[in-house]
Amino acid sequence: RPIAVLIGGFALFSLLSGGPPPPDPQAPAASAAPTPRNAAESAQATERLVRVVVAAGLGPMTSGGDVRPPLPIAYLDLPRVVVRGASSLDPVGPALIGVLFSDAGSAAVAAPEIAAYLTRPQSLVLVPPDARFTLRLEGSLLVIFQRSASNDPDPESVAALVAALEAVGVEVPLPR
């Protein structure tokens, strides 16, 4: 008897609440990344990162999941673009993250702060123990490349990306 009341109550609740929940949408999940200020800004940054990936001999991928590098709280809301470099050994590919600042001056001020943040012990708990970062600054675009020997299925592609990044702006040194 209590079971019948429970089942009846559940059926009544389902009927009154509009039925079962709808199935999960088939569309890809929206990125949590803030949207660049305009389409031209996003396209320009994406094109720059695509050129780096192509120069490394990899296949550029501009769609896929969002990548969130460890950033100081003050910079979490900055727009960013992600381009991955796919290879036959790593079809997902390592990600190049472009963080877009409003101007070159603010990017130049923020880049050393971000570099220092990435090397703090508190930030290193967010990444694999052997994580290495490359930061390059070109105008208002800060490029962040994180790699980890223990997690990289194609070390040659990673090395090619590091070499190709040398053509992007100036290096942002990481404090030791």
C-alpha angles and dihedrals in degrees: 000000000000089000092054090050090049093049092045091050091050092049091049091048091049092049094049094044094055101266131278120344116273117260118267112277115257094218117099116266115266115255117256089215116114113254117254114252092252140001093250091057091050093045093049093050092044092049091051092053092044089056090054092050092048091048087055089056094248134125112255118230118190098176129068138077125342117261118212116195117200104270134170112264092250090064102041093097096054115115116253140184128208128209121179127204109221125198135175090262094045112030092176092050133198116291130242109202120204115200110199120214125191092246142357093257095058090044091053091051094046099044097073090044091053091046090052091047093052092056098046114112090236091058095045091068087070094062136046114283092249095047117142127192134208117194123189127181122207115170108301093345121094113192117204121192119183121189137172125193090212092054103035112099092189111041092175091059090049091051090049091052092050089052093046091050090063087077092059115093116285131328118255105217118229116225114242 
